[in-house]
């Protein structure tokens, strides 16, 4: 009898017929309220500091009087991360994702500093979708390359390789300067001297064109 009782207590019944009933899908009401509060605070911060923070002045200027720099975005990131806010691109991205998942592209985790550009543009309704900045840069690059091809401008394999490295640098750093050729991966492949050789000495013109097309 004792063995029978122990066996009964240890037995597990596996139901392979009934289906689980989904009681709730998506974020909870509490999570949505927290996300709404964060988004509201972020957008209020942008509006209240639009004339005080250089990066925010850029987004409201019509037309843009200058190019947005990585230094500007870094200063904005430090401002929104300062107490009592302690906001990060990941937290803000997740909040928008919770409220409008159909308008948000890319996972909220591991956001780049340059994604603040996308967050601000979405917050001030300059973009209808929240898309990672790197994805936007790559899409603009593909469009630009197609335009060059249609215009009869051909690039060699080496030139395209260097253009793609510049594209990726702009995606993470918002801009590309001559000094950046001293950094990886450019330095490992010959730096400015090699770039000048690949593009026939016309490197600065290429940089200006790419920054104008790809940057915010």
C-alpha positions in Angstrom: 0.0 0.0 0.0 2.8 2.4 0.8 4.4 1.8 -2.6 1.1 2.4 -4.3 0.6 5.7 -2.5 4.1 6.9 -3.4 3.6 5.9 -7.0 0.3 7.8 -7.2 1.9 11.0 -5.8 4.8 10.9 -8.3 2.7 10.2 -11.3 2.2 13.0 -13.9 -0.7 13.1 -16.2 0.1 14.3 -19.7 -2.8 15.7 -21.6 -2.1 15.4 -25.3 -5.7 16.2 -26.3 -6.8 19.5 -24.7 -5.4 22.8 -26.0 -4.1 25.6 -23.8 -6.3 28.6 -23.8 -4.5 31.9 -24.5 -5.8 34.3 -21.8 -3.8 37.4 -22.7 -1.6 38.4 -25.6 0.9 41.2 -25.8 2.0 43.5 -23.1 0.0 43.8 -19.9 -2.0 46.9 -19.0 0.6 47.9 -16.4 3.5 47.6 -18.9 1.6 49.7 -21.4 1.0 52.4 -18.8 4.7 52.5 -17.9 5.6 52.7 -21.5 3.2 55.5 -22.1 4.5 57.4 -19.2 8.1 57.0 -20.4 7.2 58.1 -24.0 5.3 61.1 -22.7 8.2 62.2 -20.5 10.7 61.7 -23.4 8.6 63.7 -25.8 8.0 66.5 -23.3 11.8 66.6 -22.6 12.5 67.0 -26.3 10.0 69.8 -26.6 11.1 71.6 -23.5 14.8 71.4 -24.4 14.5 72.0 -28.2 16.3 75.3 -27.9 18.9 74.3 -25.3 20.5 71.1 -26.7 22.3 71.4 -30.0 21.2 68.0 -31.3 17.5 68.9 -30.7 17.9 72.2 -32.4 19.0 70.3 -35.5 15.8 68.3 -35.7 13.6 71.5 -35.5 15.7 73.6 -37.9 14.0 74.1 -41.3 16.1 73.9 -43.4 18.9 72.2 -41.5 21.7 74.8 -41.0 24.4 72.2 -40.4 25.2 68.5 -40.3 24.4 66.6 -37.1 27.6 65.3 -35.4 28.4 62.3 -33.3 29.4 64.8 -30.5 25.9 66.3 -30.6 24.3 62.9 -30.2 26.7 61.8 -27.5 25.8 65.0 -25.5 22.1 64.3 -26.0 22.6 60.7 -24.8 24.3 61.9 -21.7 21.5 64.4 -21.0 18.7 61.9 -21.2 20.7 59.4 -19.1 21.4 61.8 -16.3 19.3 61.5 -13.1 16.4 61.5 -12.5 15.7 60.2 -16.0 18.2 57.4 -16.5 16.9 56.8 -20.0 18.8 54.7 -22.6 18.1 54.0 -26.3 17.1 50.5 -25.3 14.5 51.6 -22.7 13.0 54.2 -25.0 12.9 51.8 -28.0 11.2 49.2 -25.8 8.6 51.7 -24.7 7.7 52.6 -28.2 7.7 49.0 -29.2 5.2 48.2 -26.4 2.9 51.0 -27.5 3.1 50.7 -31.3 4.7 47.4 -32.2 3.5 47.6 -35.8 5.5 50.9 -36.3 8.7 49.7 -34.7 11.4 47.8 -36.6 14.3 46.0 -35.0 14.6 44.5 -31.5 14.9 46.9 -28.6 18.0 45.2 -27.2 21.6 46.3 -28.1 20.7 49.6 -29.6 23.5 51.8 -30.9 24.0 55.4 -29.8 23.1 56.6 -33.3 19.7 55.1 -32.8 18.9 58.2 -30.8 18.5 59.9 -34.1 15.8 57.5 -35.1 14.1 57.9 -31.7 14.0 61.7 -31.9 12.8 61.7 -35.5 10.0 59.3 -34.5 9.1 61.3 -31.4 8.8 64.6 -33.3 6.8 62.9 -36.1 9.4 63.3 -38.8 9.3 59.6 -39.4 6.2 57.4 -39.5 8.2 54.3 -38.4 10.9 53.8 -35.8 13.7 52.1 -37.7 17.3 51.5 -36.5 19.6 54.2 -37.8 21.9 51.6 -39.4 19.1 50.2 -41.4 18.2 53.6 -42.7 21.8 54.3 -43.7 22.0 51.0 -45.6 18.8 51.7 -47.4 19.9 55.2 -48.4 23.2 53.7 -49.5 21.5 51.1 -51.7 19.3 53.8 -53.2 22.3 56.0 -53.9 24.2 53.2 -55.5 21.2 52.5 -57.8 21.1 56.2 -58.7 24.8 56.2 -59.6 24.3 53.1 -61.7 21.4 54.6 -63.5 23.5 57.7 -64.2 26.3 55.6 -65.7 28.7 56.0 -62.8 30.5 52.7 -62.2 32.6 51.7 -59.2 35.3 49.1 -59.2 35.3 46.2 -56.7 37.8 48.0 -54.5 35.9 51.2 -54.6 32.7 49.5 -53.6 34.5 47.8 -50.7 35.7 51.1 -49.4 32.3 52.7 -49.9 30.7 50.0 -47.8 33.3 50.4 -45.0 32.5 54.2 -45.0 28.8 53.3 -45.0 29.1 51.1 -42.0 31.2 53.7 -40.2 28.5 56.4 -40.7 25.9 53.9 -39.4 27.7 53.7 -36.1 29.3 57.2 -35.9 26.9 59.4 -37.8 29.7 60.9 -40.0 32.9 60.0 -41.7 35.9 62.3 -41.6 39.4 62.2 -43.1 40.8 61.5 -39.7 38.7 58.4 -39.4 40.9 56.7 -42.0 43.4 56.3 -39.1 40.8 54.0 -37.3 39.9 50.4 -37.9 39.1 48.9 -40.3 40.5 51.6 -42.6 44.0 51.7 -41.1 44.4 47.9 -41.5 43.7 48.3 -45.2 46.1 51.2 -45.9 44.3 54.2 -44.4 43.9 57.5 -46.2 46.8 56.8 -48.6 45.1 53.6 -49.9 41.7 55.3 -50.1 43.2 58.1 -52.2 44.8 55.5 -54.5 41.5 53.6 -54.8 39.5 56.8 -55.6 42.1 58.5 -57.7 42.8 61.2 -55.0 39.2 62.3 -54.9 38.6 61.1 -51.3 37.2 64.3 -49.7 34.6 64.7 -52.5 33.5 61.1 -51.9 33.3 61.7 -48.1 31.2 64.8 -48.6 28.8 63.1 -50.9 28.4 60.1 -48.7 27.9 62.2 -45.5 25.3 64.3 -47.3 23.4 61.2 -48.5 23.7 58.8 -45.6 23.9 60.9 -42.4 20.8 62.3 -40.6 
